[in-house]
Amino acid sequence: MRTRTGKPSRSAHVVGVATLVRPAPQATIAATVRERAEDWFEAFLRFFAAAAPMALRMSLALVFLWFGLLKVTGESPVTKLVSATLPWADPNLVVHLLGAVEVGLAVGLLIGKAQRLVLVLLCLHLSGTFLTFVMAPSMTMRHGDPLLLTADGEFVIKNLVLISAALFLASHRYSQANRSRIAVAD
């Protein structure tokens, strides 16, 4: 008798011409536990695969609402960073304006209408933050070394994650819409 892997079973006993198979109790229990764990894990992933896009969208909305409200109320610590990035503009006005845009993006994410447009605008908004590396490198890098980021540099670079999240959601919604159209056409 052979096991799943094709190896001869240790619990097979030859009696005359017939082979009697007695599964090894530990191997059977281990296989059952492993199969149940795999089934549970797959169910867990299926559940979160369905919930993850909504959770990601709500997380982005929360972050943008929170940061935007801080800017609108004048409580945000980024005024100095914005002032160094855009030296020709009034930093208080720009920070309030950025805050209003961020609150608007958050509301758009929460409402759920025109999501792809909102997500693309969010990416464009976040892309502007990288201007800080050009306009105020001393605030984002130590000794001009892009590998030695300051706290402000880390604050800006984390926007790569937010941009990636927005791009994922935009493409996820797009691929879902295409799958629906294909299913209807079939």
C-alpha positions in Angstrom: 0.0 0.0 0.0 1.2 3.5 -0.8 0.6 6.8 0.9 -0.4 10.1 -0.7 3.2 10.8 -1.5 3.7 7.4 -3.2 5.9 6.0 -0.5 5.1 2.5 0.9 2.9 2.7 4.0 4.6 1.5 7.2 1.3 0.2 8.5 0.6 -2.2 5.6 0.9 -5.9 6.5 1.1 -8.6 3.9 -1.0 -11.6 4.6 -0.8 -14.2 1.8 -1.8 -12.4 -1.4 -4.0 -9.7 0.2 -2.7 -6.6 1.8 -4.4 -5.4 5.0 -4.0 -1.7 5.7 -4.2 -0.2 9.1 -3.6 3.5 9.1 -1.1 4.7 11.5 -3.1 6.6 14.1 -0.7 9.5 14.4 -0.4 10.0 10.7 -4.2 9.9 10.3 -4.7 12.5 13.1 -2.0 14.7 11.7 -3.5 14.6 8.2 -7.0 15.3 9.5 -5.7 18.2 11.6 -3.8 19.6 8.7 -6.8 19.3 6.3 -9.1 21.0 8.8 -6.6 23.7 9.4 -6.2 24.2 5.6 -10.0 24.3 5.2 -10.4 26.8 8.1 -7.6 29.0 6.6 -9.2 29.0 3.2 -12.5 30.0 4.6 -10.8 32.7 6.6 -9.1 34.0 3.5 -12.3 33.9 1.5 -14.1 35.9 4.1 -11.4 38.6 4.3 -10.9 38.6 0.5 -14.5 39.8 0.3 -14.2 42.2 3.2 -10.6 43.6 2.5 -11.5 46.1 -0.2 -14.2 47.7 1.9 -11.9 47.8 4.9 -9.1 49.3 2.9 -11.4 52.0 1.5 -12.8 52.8 4.9 -9.2 53.0 6.3 -8.2 55.4 3.6 -11.3 57.5 4.3 -10.5 57.6 8.0 -6.9 58.6 7.5 -7.9 61.4 5.0 -10.7 62.6 7.2 -8.5 62.7 10.3 -5.5 64.4 8.6 -7.8 66.7 6.6 -9.7 67.9 9.8 -6.4 68.5 11.5 -5.4 70.8 8.7 -8.7 72.6 8.4 -8.8 73.3 12.2 -5.1 74.5 12.1 -3.9 71.7 14.4 -1.8 69.9 11.8 2.0 69.8 12.4 2.7 70.0 8.6 2.6 73.8 8.2 6.4 74.1 8.4 6.8 71.3 5.8 4.3 72.8 3.4 5.9 76.2 3.9 9.3 74.8 2.9 7.8 72.9 0.0 5.8 75.8 -1.4 7.8 78.9 -0.4 5.9 81.2 -2.7 2.5 80.4 -1.2 0.9 81.4 2.1 1.4 78.2 4.2 -1.7 78.7 6.3 -4.0 79.1 3.3 -2.4 76.1 1.5 -2.6 73.8 4.6 -6.3 74.8 5.0 -6.9 74.2 1.3 -5.1 70.8 1.4 -7.2 69.9 4.4 -10.4 70.7 2.6 -9.3 68.6 -0.3 -8.5 65.7 2.0 -11.9 66.0 3.8 -13.6 66.0 0.3 -11.6 62.9 -0.7 -12.6 61.2 2.6 -16.3 62.0 2.0 -16.0 60.6 -1.5 -14.5 57.4 -0.2 -17.2 57.1 2.4 -20.1 57.7 0.0 -18.7 55.2 -2.5 -19.8 57.0 -5.7 -17.4 57.6 -8.5 -14.8 55.6 -6.7 -12.3 55.3 -9.5 -12.3 59.1 -10.0 -11.9 59.7 -6.2 -9.1 57.2 -6.0 -7.2 58.7 -9.0 -7.6 62.2 -7.4 -6.3 60.8 -4.2 -3.2 59.4 -6.0 -2.6 62.7 -7.6 -3.0 64.6 -4.3 -0.5 62.2 -2.6 2.0 62.4 -5.5 2.3 66.1 -4.8 3.8 65.4 -1.4 7.0 64.0 -3.0 7.8 67.6 -4.2 9.1 68.0 -0.6 12.1 65.8 -1.5 13.0 68.3 -4.3 12.1 71.6 -2.6 13.1 70.9 1.0 15.6 68.0 0.9 17.1 69.1 4.3 13.8 68.4 5.9 13.3 65.0 4.4 16.9 63.5 4.3 19.8 63.6 6.6 23.1 64.8 5.0 21.4 64.7 1.6 21.3 60.9 1.7 17.9 59.5 0.5 18.5 56.4 2.5 18.7 58.4 5.8 15.2 59.8 6.0 14.1 62.3 8.7 10.7 61.9 10.4 9.3 64.2 7.8 10.9 62.1 5.0 9.3 59.0 6.5 6.0 60.8 6.8 6.1 61.6 3.1 7.5 58.2 1.9 4.6 56.4 3.6 2.4 57.9 1.0 3.7 55.2 -1.4 1.7 52.7 0.6 -1.4 54.9 0.5 -1.0 55.4 -3.3 -0.6 51.6 -3.7 -3.8 51.1 -1.7 -5.7 53.5 -3.9 -4.3 52.0 -7.1 -5.3 48.5 -5.8 -8.8 49.6 -5.0 -9.2 51.4 -8.4 -8.0 48.3 -10.3 -10.0 46.0 -8.1 -13.2 47.8 -8.9 -12.2 47.9 -12.5 -11.5 44.1 -12.7 -14.8 43.4 -10.9 -16.7 45.5 -13.4 -15.0 43.8 -16.3 -15.8 40.3 -14.8 -19.4 41.4 -14.4 -19.6 42.5 -18.1 -18.0 39.3 -19.3 -20.4 37.2 -17.2 -23.4 39.1 -18.6 -22.1 38.7 -22.2 -21.7 34.9 -21.8 
